Protein backbone atom coordinates (compact mmCIF):
# COMPACT_ATOMS: atom_id res chain seq x y z
CA UNK A 1 0.00 0.00 0.00
CA UNK A 2 1.34 3.44 -0.95
CA UNK A 3 1.45 6.29 1.55
CA UNK A 4 -1.13 8.21 -0.47
CA UNK A 5 -3.53 5.26 -0.29
CA UNK A 6 -2.84 4.97 3.45
CA UNK A 7 -3.98 8.58 3.91
CA UNK A 8 -7.18 7.80 2.00
CA UNK A 9 -7.84 4.67 4.08
CA UNK A 10 -7.47 6.57 7.37
CA UNK A 11 -9.71 9.34 6.06
CA UNK A 12 -12.38 6.83 5.05
CA UNK A 13 -12.26 5.24 8.51
CA UNK A 14 -12.77 8.63 10.18
CA UNK A 15 -15.63 9.45 7.81
CA UNK A 16 -17.32 6.16 8.74
CA UNK A 17 -17.07 7.15 12.42
CA UNK A 18 -18.74 10.42 11.49
CA UNK A 19 -21.81 8.60 10.16
CA UNK A 20 -22.63 7.13 13.59
CA UNK A 21 -24.93 9.93 14.73
CA UNK A 22 -26.83 10.15 11.45
CA UNK A 23 -27.25 6.36 11.25
CA UNK A 24 -28.66 6.35 14.79
CA UNK A 25 -31.52 8.62 13.69
CA UNK A 26 -32.82 5.80 11.46
CA UNK A 27 -33.24 3.64 14.54
CA UNK A 28 -36.85 3.61 15.86
CA UNK A 29 -37.08 6.30 18.55
CA UNK A 30 -38.68 3.78 20.91
CA UNK A 31 -35.29 2.08 21.35
CA UNK A 32 -33.44 3.40 24.40
CA UNK A 33 -30.00 4.96 23.68
CA UNK A 34 -28.32 2.43 25.96
CA UNK A 35 -29.84 -0.39 23.92
CA UNK A 36 -28.40 1.21 20.78
CA UNK A 37 -24.95 1.39 22.34
CA UNK A 38 -25.09 -2.18 23.66
CA UNK A 39 -26.19 -3.56 20.30
CA UNK A 40 -23.53 -1.60 18.42
CA UNK A 41 -20.76 -2.89 20.68
CA UNK A 42 -22.10 -6.43 20.53
CA UNK A 43 -22.21 -6.54 16.73
CA UNK A 44 -18.86 -4.81 16.26
CA UNK A 45 -17.02 -6.38 19.19
CA UNK A 46 -18.23 -9.94 18.79
CA UNK A 47 -17.57 -9.88 15.04
CA UNK A 48 -13.96 -8.82 15.59
CA UNK A 49 -13.61 -11.26 18.50
CA UNK A 50 -14.73 -14.23 16.38
CA UNK A 51 -12.30 -13.25 13.63
CA UNK A 52 -9.41 -12.84 16.07
CA UNK A 53 -10.20 -16.18 17.75
CA UNK A 54 -10.27 -17.95 14.39
CA UNK A 55 -6.91 -16.40 13.54
CA UNK A 56 -5.64 -17.29 17.04
CA UNK A 57 -4.52 -13.72 17.70
CA UNK A 58 -5.66 -13.55 21.33
CA UNK A 59 -3.81 -15.05 24.29
CA UNK A 60 -6.28 -14.87 27.18
CA UNK A 61 -3.83 -16.34 29.69
CA UNK A 62 -1.43 -13.39 29.39
CA UNK A 63 -4.06 -10.74 28.76
CA UNK A 64 -3.95 -7.43 30.73
CA UNK A 65 -7.39 -7.87 32.29
CA UNK A 66 -7.36 -4.98 34.78
CA UNK A 67 -6.76 -2.30 32.14
CA UNK A 68 -9.15 -4.09 29.78
CA UNK A 69 -12.00 -4.03 32.30
CA UNK A 70 -11.45 -0.33 33.03
CA UNK A 71 -11.38 0.42 29.29
CA UNK A 72 -14.53 -1.59 28.71
CA UNK A 73 -16.35 0.15 31.56
CA UNK A 74 -15.42 3.60 30.23
CA UNK A 75 -16.55 2.65 26.73
CA UNK A 76 -19.83 1.19 27.99
CA UNK A 77 -20.80 4.37 29.85
CA UNK A 78 -19.56 6.43 26.90
CA UNK A 79 -22.18 4.77 24.70
CA UNK A 80 -25.03 5.95 26.91
CA UNK A 81 -23.76 9.53 27.21
CA UNK A 82 -22.95 9.85 23.51
CA UNK A 83 -26.17 8.47 22.03
CA UNK A 84 -28.35 10.28 24.57
CA UNK A 85 -26.60 13.59 23.90
CA UNK A 86 -27.18 13.22 20.17
CA UNK A 87 -30.93 12.82 20.71
CA UNK A 88 -31.04 15.85 23.00
CA UNK A 89 -28.78 18.34 21.26
CA UNK A 90 -28.44 17.14 17.67
CA UNK A 91 -25.86 15.22 15.68
CA UNK A 92 -23.44 17.98 14.69
CA UNK A 93 -23.06 19.67 18.08
CA UNK A 94 -23.29 16.44 20.08
CA UNK A 95 -20.54 14.78 18.05
CA UNK A 96 -18.23 17.80 17.88
CA UNK A 97 -18.45 18.52 21.63
CA UNK A 98 -17.82 14.87 22.53
CA UNK A 99 -14.92 14.38 20.14
CA UNK A 100 -13.60 17.92 20.52
CA UNK A 101 -13.47 17.81 24.31
CA UNK A 102 -11.69 14.44 24.54
CA UNK A 103 -8.17 15.79 23.73
CA UNK A 104 -8.69 18.60 26.23
CA UNK A 105 -9.72 16.17 28.96
CA UNK A 106 -6.73 13.99 28.08
CA UNK A 107 -4.46 16.95 28.77
CA UNK A 108 -6.09 17.54 32.15
CA UNK A 109 -5.78 13.86 33.06
CA UNK A 110 -2.09 13.88 32.17
CA UNK A 111 -1.61 17.00 34.27
CA UNK A 112 -3.51 15.82 37.35
CA UNK A 113 -2.76 12.08 37.29
CA UNK A 114 0.47 11.66 35.34
CA UNK A 115 1.93 14.99 36.59
CA UNK A 116 2.79 16.22 33.09
CA UNK A 117 2.52 19.99 33.00
CA UNK A 118 0.48 21.40 30.09
CA UNK A 119 2.27 23.28 27.33
CA UNK A 120 1.35 26.66 25.87
CA UNK A 121 0.04 24.85 22.80
CA UNK A 122 -2.33 22.79 24.94
CA UNK A 123 -3.52 25.87 26.83
CA UNK A 124 -4.21 27.67 23.54
CA UNK A 125 -6.17 24.70 22.19
CA UNK A 126 -8.16 24.35 25.42
CA UNK A 127 -9.03 28.05 25.41
CA UNK A 128 -10.38 27.81 21.86
CA UNK A 129 -12.48 24.79 22.83
CA UNK A 130 -13.91 26.51 25.92
CA UNK A 131 -14.88 29.60 23.91
CA UNK A 132 -16.50 27.30 21.35
CA UNK A 133 -18.58 25.62 24.05
CA UNK A 134 -19.59 29.02 25.45
CA UNK A 135 -20.86 30.04 22.01
CA UNK A 136 -22.90 26.86 21.83
CA UNK A 137 -24.45 27.54 25.24
CA UNK A 138 -25.13 31.18 24.35
CA UNK A 139 -27.40 30.16 21.49
CA UNK A 140 -30.44 29.67 23.72
CA UNK A 141 -32.88 29.95 20.83
CA UNK A 142 -31.18 27.19 18.83
CA UNK A 143 -33.42 24.15 18.64
CA UNK A 144 -30.50 21.73 18.54
CA UNK A 145 -28.62 23.16 21.54
CA UNK A 146 -29.66 21.54 24.82
CA UNK A 147 -27.69 22.13 28.07
CA UNK A 148 -28.29 18.57 29.28
CA UNK A 149 -27.26 17.22 25.90
CA UNK A 150 -24.08 19.34 25.89
CA UNK A 151 -23.25 18.14 29.40
CA UNK A 152 -23.65 14.51 28.35
CA UNK A 153 -21.46 15.20 25.32
CA UNK A 154 -18.75 16.54 27.63
CA UNK A 155 -19.13 13.46 29.83
CA UNK A 156 -18.68 11.33 26.72
CA UNK A 157 -15.49 13.23 25.92
CA UNK A 158 -14.17 12.67 29.45
CA UNK A 159 -14.98 8.97 29.30
CA UNK A 160 -13.21 8.61 25.98
CA UNK A 161 -10.15 10.32 27.48
CA UNK A 162 -10.12 7.76 30.30
CA UNK A 163 -10.69 4.97 27.77
CA UNK A 164 -7.61 6.15 25.88
CA UNK A 165 -5.54 6.23 29.08
CA UNK A 166 -6.54 2.69 30.09
CA UNK A 167 -6.31 1.37 26.53
CA UNK A 168 -2.66 2.44 26.30
CA UNK A 169 -1.79 -0.13 28.95
CA UNK A 170 -3.69 -2.82 27.06
CA UNK A 171 -1.87 -1.98 23.83
CA UNK A 172 1.48 -2.57 25.55
CA UNK A 173 0.70 -6.29 25.63
CA UNK A 174 -1.74 -6.81 22.75
CA UNK A 175 -2.19 -5.63 19.17
CA UNK A 176 -4.76 -2.94 18.37
CA UNK A 177 -7.44 -5.01 16.63
CA UNK A 178 -7.39 -7.77 19.25
CA UNK A 179 -7.62 -5.13 21.98
CA UNK A 180 -10.70 -3.55 20.42
CA UNK A 181 -12.27 -6.99 19.94
CA UNK A 182 -11.90 -7.91 23.61
CA UNK A 183 -12.71 -4.47 25.05
CA UNK A 184 -15.79 -3.92 22.89
CA UNK A 185 -17.08 -7.44 23.52
CA UNK A 186 -16.66 -6.99 27.27
CA UNK A 187 -18.41 -3.59 27.07
CA UNK A 188 -21.29 -5.23 25.23
CA UNK A 189 -21.57 -7.88 27.95
CA UNK A 190 -21.67 -5.11 30.57
CA UNK A 191 -24.53 -3.39 28.74
CA UNK A 192 -26.51 -6.54 27.90
CA UNK A 193 -28.55 -6.61 31.16
CA UNK A 194 -29.90 -3.15 30.35
CA UNK A 195 -31.53 -4.56 27.21
CA UNK A 196 -34.03 -6.19 29.58
CA UNK A 197 -34.53 -3.01 31.61
CA UNK A 198 -34.85 -0.24 29.03
CA UNK A 199 -37.19 0.00 26.07
CA UNK A 200 -36.09 -2.03 23.04
CA UNK A 201 -39.33 -2.00 21.03
CA UNK A 202 -38.40 -1.61 17.38
CA UNK A 203 -34.89 -3.03 17.75
CA UNK A 204 -35.83 -6.19 15.86
CA UNK A 205 -37.58 -4.34 13.03
CA UNK A 206 -36.03 -4.01 9.58
CA UNK A 207 -34.80 -0.48 10.29
CA UNK A 208 -33.56 -1.46 13.74
CA UNK A 209 -31.59 -4.49 12.58
CA UNK A 210 -30.17 -2.77 9.51
CA UNK A 211 -29.05 0.20 11.62
CA UNK A 212 -27.41 -2.08 14.18
CA UNK A 213 -25.57 -4.02 11.49
CA UNK A 214 -24.30 -0.79 9.96
CA UNK A 215 -23.27 0.73 13.30
CA UNK A 216 -21.55 -2.44 14.46
CA UNK A 217 -19.83 -3.53 11.26
CA UNK A 218 -19.21 -0.36 9.22
CA UNK A 219 -19.01 2.40 11.85
CA UNK A 220 -17.15 0.27 14.40
CA UNK A 221 -15.31 -2.81 13.09
CA UNK A 222 -14.55 -1.74 9.51
CA UNK A 223 -13.83 1.88 10.48
CA UNK A 224 -11.31 0.85 13.11
CA UNK A 225 -9.63 -1.71 10.84
CA UNK A 226 -9.29 0.90 8.07
CA UNK A 227 -7.84 3.44 10.49
CA UNK A 228 -5.37 0.92 11.94
CA UNK A 229 -4.28 -0.31 8.50
CA UNK A 230 -3.49 3.18 7.24
CA UNK A 231 -1.89 4.20 10.54
CA UNK A 232 0.94 1.70 9.93
CA UNK A 233 2.24 3.74 7.01
CA UNK A 234 1.70 7.37 8.06
CA UNK A 235 2.66 9.46 11.14
CA UNK A 236 0.26 9.36 14.08
CA UNK A 237 -0.04 13.16 14.03
CA UNK A 238 -1.22 13.01 10.41
CA UNK A 239 -3.73 10.29 11.27
CA UNK A 240 -5.15 12.39 14.13
CA UNK A 241 -5.55 15.38 11.81
CA UNK A 242 -7.38 13.19 9.30
CA UNK A 243 -9.65 11.92 12.08
CA UNK A 244 -11.13 15.42 12.22
CA UNK A 245 -13.18 14.20 9.28
CA UNK A 246 -15.38 12.51 11.91
CA UNK A 247 -17.08 15.62 13.37
CA UNK A 248 -16.96 17.36 10.01
CA UNK A 249 -18.74 14.41 8.39
CA UNK A 250 -21.28 14.36 11.22
CA UNK A 251 -21.99 18.07 10.80
CA UNK A 252 -22.41 17.83 7.03
CA UNK A 253 -24.65 14.77 7.24
CA UNK A 254 -26.78 16.33 9.98
CA UNK A 255 -27.60 19.19 7.63
CA UNK A 256 -27.83 17.32 4.32
CA UNK A 257 -29.48 14.07 5.45
CA UNK A 258 -31.31 14.74 8.72
CA UNK A 259 -32.25 18.34 7.97
CA UNK A 260 -30.83 19.93 11.10
CA UNK A 261 -30.26 23.68 10.96
CA UNK A 262 -27.33 25.40 12.59
CA UNK A 263 -27.15 29.16 12.88
CA UNK A 264 -24.01 31.28 12.65
CA UNK A 265 -23.34 31.14 16.39
CA UNK A 266 -23.44 27.33 16.39
CA UNK A 267 -21.16 27.10 13.40
CA UNK A 268 -18.78 29.60 15.02
CA UNK A 269 -18.64 27.43 18.14
CA UNK A 270 -18.00 24.32 16.05
CA UNK A 271 -15.27 26.13 14.14
CA UNK A 272 -13.49 27.16 17.34
CA UNK A 273 -13.76 23.64 18.73
CA UNK A 274 -12.22 22.19 15.60
CA UNK A 275 -9.63 24.98 15.66
CA UNK A 276 -8.63 23.89 19.14
CA UNK A 277 -8.20 20.30 17.98
CA UNK A 278 -6.11 21.42 15.01
CA UNK A 279 -3.82 23.52 17.19
CA UNK A 280 -3.35 20.57 19.53
CA UNK A 281 -2.81 17.87 16.92
CA UNK A 282 -0.70 19.87 14.46
CA UNK A 283 1.65 20.87 17.27
CA UNK A 284 2.76 17.25 17.40
CA UNK A 285 2.55 17.14 21.21
CA UNK A 286 -0.19 14.56 21.29
CA UNK A 287 -0.55 11.61 18.97
CA UNK A 288 -3.94 10.31 19.94
CA UNK A 289 -6.65 9.19 17.61
CA UNK A 290 -10.37 9.85 18.02
CA UNK A 291 -12.94 6.64 18.21
CA UNK A 292 -16.89 6.65 16.97
C-alpha positions as CSV (number, residue, x, y, z in Angstrom):
1,X,0.0,0.0,0.0
2,X,1.3,3.4,-1.0
3,X,1.4,6.3,1.5
4,X,-1.1,8.2,-0.5
5,X,-3.5,5.3,-0.3
6,X,-2.8,5.0,3.5
7,X,-4.0,8.6,3.9
8,X,-7.2,7.8,2.0
9,X,-7.8,4.7,4.1
10,X,-7.5,6.6,7.4
11,X,-9.7,9.3,6.1
12,X,-12.4,6.8,5.0
13,X,-12.3,5.2,8.5
14,X,-12.8,8.6,10.2
15,X,-15.6,9.4,7.8
16,X,-17.3,6.2,8.7
17,X,-17.1,7.1,12.4
18,X,-18.7,10.4,11.5
19,X,-21.8,8.6,10.2
20,X,-22.6,7.1,13.6
21,X,-24.9,9.9,14.7
22,X,-26.8,10.2,11.5
23,X,-27.2,6.4,11.3
24,X,-28.7,6.4,14.8
25,X,-31.5,8.6,13.7
26,X,-32.8,5.8,11.5
27,X,-33.2,3.6,14.5
28,X,-36.9,3.6,15.9
29,X,-37.1,6.3,18.5
30,X,-38.7,3.8,20.9
31,X,-35.3,2.1,21.4
32,X,-33.4,3.4,24.4
33,X,-30.0,5.0,23.7
34,X,-28.3,2.4,26.0
35,X,-29.8,-0.4,23.9
36,X,-28.4,1.2,20.8
37,X,-24.9,1.4,22.3
38,X,-25.1,-2.2,23.7
39,X,-26.2,-3.6,20.3
40,X,-23.5,-1.6,18.4
41,X,-20.8,-2.9,20.7
42,X,-22.1,-6.4,20.5
43,X,-22.2,-6.5,16.7
44,X,-18.9,-4.8,16.3
45,X,-17.0,-6.4,19.2
46,X,-18.2,-9.9,18.8
47,X,-17.6,-9.9,15.0
48,X,-14.0,-8.8,15.6
49,X,-13.6,-11.3,18.5
50,X,-14.7,-14.2,16.4
51,X,-12.3,-13.3,13.6
52,X,-9.4,-12.8,16.1
53,X,-10.2,-16.2,17.8
54,X,-10.3,-18.0,14.4
55,X,-6.9,-16.4,13.5
56,X,-5.6,-17.3,17.0
57,X,-4.5,-13.7,17.7
58,X,-5.7,-13.5,21.3
59,X,-3.8,-15.0,24.3
60,X,-6.3,-14.9,27.2
61,X,-3.8,-16.3,29.7
62,X,-1.4,-13.4,29.4
63,X,-4.1,-10.7,28.8
64,X,-4.0,-7.4,30.7
65,X,-7.4,-7.9,32.3
66,X,-7.4,-5.0,34.8
67,X,-6.8,-2.3,32.1
68,X,-9.2,-4.1,29.8
69,X,-12.0,-4.0,32.3
70,X,-11.4,-0.3,33.0
71,X,-11.4,0.4,29.3
72,X,-14.5,-1.6,28.7
73,X,-16.3,0.1,31.6
74,X,-15.4,3.6,30.2
75,X,-16.5,2.6,26.7
76,X,-19.8,1.2,28.0
77,X,-20.8,4.4,29.9
78,X,-19.6,6.4,26.9
79,X,-22.2,4.8,24.7
80,X,-25.0,6.0,26.9
81,X,-23.8,9.5,27.2
82,X,-22.9,9.9,23.5
83,X,-26.2,8.5,22.0
84,X,-28.4,10.3,24.6
85,X,-26.6,13.6,23.9
86,X,-27.2,13.2,20.2
87,X,-30.9,12.8,20.7
88,X,-31.0,15.8,23.0
89,X,-28.8,18.3,21.3
90,X,-28.4,17.1,17.7
91,X,-25.9,15.2,15.7
92,X,-23.4,18.0,14.7
93,X,-23.1,19.7,18.1
94,X,-23.3,16.4,20.1
95,X,-20.5,14.8,18.1
96,X,-18.2,17.8,17.9
97,X,-18.4,18.5,21.6
98,X,-17.8,14.9,22.5
99,X,-14.9,14.4,20.1
100,X,-13.6,17.9,20.5
101,X,-13.5,17.8,24.3
102,X,-11.7,14.4,24.5
103,X,-8.2,15.8,23.7
104,X,-8.7,18.6,26.2
105,X,-9.7,16.2,29.0
106,X,-6.7,14.0,28.1
107,X,-4.5,16.9,28.8
108,X,-6.1,17.5,32.2
109,X,-5.8,13.9,33.1
110,X,-2.1,13.9,32.2
111,X,-1.6,17.0,34.3
112,X,-3.5,15.8,37.4
113,X,-2.8,12.1,37.3
114,X,0.5,11.7,35.3
115,X,1.9,15.0,36.6
116,X,2.8,16.2,33.1
117,X,2.5,20.0,33.0
118,X,0.5,21.4,30.1
119,X,2.3,23.3,27.3
120,X,1.4,26.7,25.9
121,X,0.0,24.8,22.8
122,X,-2.3,22.8,24.9
123,X,-3.5,25.9,26.8
124,X,-4.2,27.7,23.5
125,X,-6.2,24.7,22.2
126,X,-8.2,24.4,25.4
127,X,-9.0,28.1,25.4
128,X,-10.4,27.8,21.9
129,X,-12.5,24.8,22.8
130,X,-13.9,26.5,25.9
131,X,-14.9,29.6,23.9
132,X,-16.5,27.3,21.4
133,X,-18.6,25.6,24.0
134,X,-19.6,29.0,25.5
135,X,-20.9,30.0,22.0
136,X,-22.9,26.9,21.8
137,X,-24.4,27.5,25.2
138,X,-25.1,31.2,24.4
139,X,-27.4,30.2,21.5
140,X,-30.4,29.7,23.7
141,X,-32.9,30.0,20.8
142,X,-31.2,27.2,18.8
143,X,-33.4,24.1,18.6
144,X,-30.5,21.7,18.5
145,X,-28.6,23.2,21.5
146,X,-29.7,21.5,24.8
147,X,-27.7,22.1,28.1
148,X,-28.3,18.6,29.3
149,X,-27.3,17.2,25.9
150,X,-24.1,19.3,25.9
151,X,-23.3,18.1,29.4
152,X,-23.7,14.5,28.3
153,X,-21.5,15.2,25.3
154,X,-18.7,16.5,27.6
155,X,-19.1,13.5,29.8
156,X,-18.7,11.3,26.7
157,X,-15.5,13.2,25.9
158,X,-14.2,12.7,29.5
159,X,-15.0,9.0,29.3
160,X,-13.2,8.6,26.0
161,X,-10.2,10.3,27.5
162,X,-10.1,7.8,30.3
163,X,-10.7,5.0,27.8
164,X,-7.6,6.2,25.9
165,X,-5.5,6.2,29.1
166,X,-6.5,2.7,30.1
167,X,-6.3,1.4,26.5
168,X,-2.7,2.4,26.3
169,X,-1.8,-0.1,28.9
170,X,-3.7,-2.8,27.1
171,X,-1.9,-2.0,23.8
172,X,1.5,-2.6,25.5
173,X,0.7,-6.3,25.6
174,X,-1.7,-6.8,22.7
175,X,-2.2,-5.6,19.2
176,X,-4.8,-2.9,18.4
177,X,-7.4,-5.0,16.6
178,X,-7.4,-7.8,19.2
179,X,-7.6,-5.1,22.0
180,X,-10.7,-3.6,20.4
181,X,-12.3,-7.0,19.9
182,X,-11.9,-7.9,23.6
183,X,-12.7,-4.5,25.0
184,X,-15.8,-3.9,22.9
185,X,-17.1,-7.4,23.5
186,X,-16.7,-7.0,27.3
187,X,-18.4,-3.6,27.1
188,X,-21.3,-5.2,25.2
189,X,-21.6,-7.9,27.9
190,X,-21.7,-5.1,30.6
191,X,-24.5,-3.4,28.7
192,X,-26.5,-6.5,27.9
193,X,-28.5,-6.6,31.2
194,X,-29.9,-3.2,30.4
195,X,-31.5,-4.6,27.2
196,X,-34.0,-6.2,29.6
197,X,-34.5,-3.0,31.6
198,X,-34.9,-0.2,29.0
199,X,-37.2,0.0,26.1
200,X,-36.1,-2.0,23.0
201,X,-39.3,-2.0,21.0
202,X,-38.4,-1.6,17.4
203,X,-34.9,-3.0,17.8
204,X,-35.8,-6.2,15.9
205,X,-37.6,-4.3,13.0
206,X,-36.0,-4.0,9.6
207,X,-34.8,-0.5,10.3
208,X,-33.6,-1.5,13.7
209,X,-31.6,-4.5,12.6
210,X,-30.2,-2.8,9.5
211,X,-29.0,0.2,11.6
212,X,-27.4,-2.1,14.2
213,X,-25.6,-4.0,11.5
214,X,-24.3,-0.8,10.0
215,X,-23.3,0.7,13.3
216,X,-21.5,-2.4,14.5
217,X,-19.8,-3.5,11.3
218,X,-19.2,-0.4,9.2
219,X,-19.0,2.4,11.9
220,X,-17.1,0.3,14.4
221,X,-15.3,-2.8,13.1
222,X,-14.5,-1.7,9.5
223,X,-13.8,1.9,10.5
224,X,-11.3,0.9,13.1
225,X,-9.6,-1.7,10.8
226,X,-9.3,0.9,8.1
227,X,-7.8,3.4,10.5
228,X,-5.4,0.9,11.9
229,X,-4.3,-0.3,8.5
230,X,-3.5,3.2,7.2
231,X,-1.9,4.2,10.5
232,X,0.9,1.7,9.9
233,X,2.2,3.7,7.0
234,X,1.7,7.4,8.1
235,X,2.7,9.5,11.1
236,X,0.3,9.4,14.1
237,X,0.0,13.2,14.0
238,X,-1.2,13.0,10.4
239,X,-3.7,10.3,11.3
240,X,-5.2,12.4,14.1
241,X,-5.5,15.4,11.8
242,X,-7.4,13.2,9.3
243,X,-9.6,11.9,12.1
244,X,-11.1,15.4,12.2
245,X,-13.2,14.2,9.3
246,X,-15.4,12.5,11.9
247,X,-17.1,15.6,13.4
248,X,-17.0,17.4,10.0
249,X,-18.7,14.4,8.4
250,X,-21.3,14.4,11.2
251,X,-22.0,18.1,10.8
252,X,-22.4,17.8,7.0
253,X,-24.7,14.8,7.2
254,X,-26.8,16.3,10.0
255,X,-27.6,19.2,7.6
256,X,-27.8,17.3,4.3
257,X,-29.5,14.1,5.5
258,X,-31.3,14.7,8.7
259,X,-32.2,18.3,8.0
260,X,-30.8,19.9,11.1
261,X,-30.3,23.7,11.0
262,X,-27.3,25.4,12.6
263,X,-27.2,29.2,12.9
264,X,-24.0,31.3,12.6
265,X,-23.3,31.1,16.4
266,X,-23.4,27.3,16.4
267,X,-21.2,27.1,13.4
268,X,-18.8,29.6,15.0
269,X,-18.6,27.4,18.1
270,X,-18.0,24.3,16.0
271,X,-15.3,26.1,14.1
272,X,-13.5,27.2,17.3
273,X,-13.8,23.6,18.7
274,X,-12.2,22.2,15.6
275,X,-9.6,25.0,15.7
276,X,-8.6,23.9,19.1
277,X,-8.2,20.3,18.0
278,X,-6.1,21.4,15.0
279,X,-3.8,23.5,17.2
280,X,-3.3,20.6,19.5
281,X,-2.8,17.9,16.9
282,X,-0.7,19.9,14.5
283,X,1.6,20.9,17.3
284,X,2.8,17.2,17.4
285,X,2.5,17.1,21.2
286,X,-0.2,14.6,21.3
287,X,-0.5,11.6,19.0
288,X,-3.9,10.3,19.9
289,X,-6.6,9.2,17.6
290,X,-10.4,9.8,18.0
291,X,-12.9,6.6,18.2
292,X,-16.9,6.7,17.0
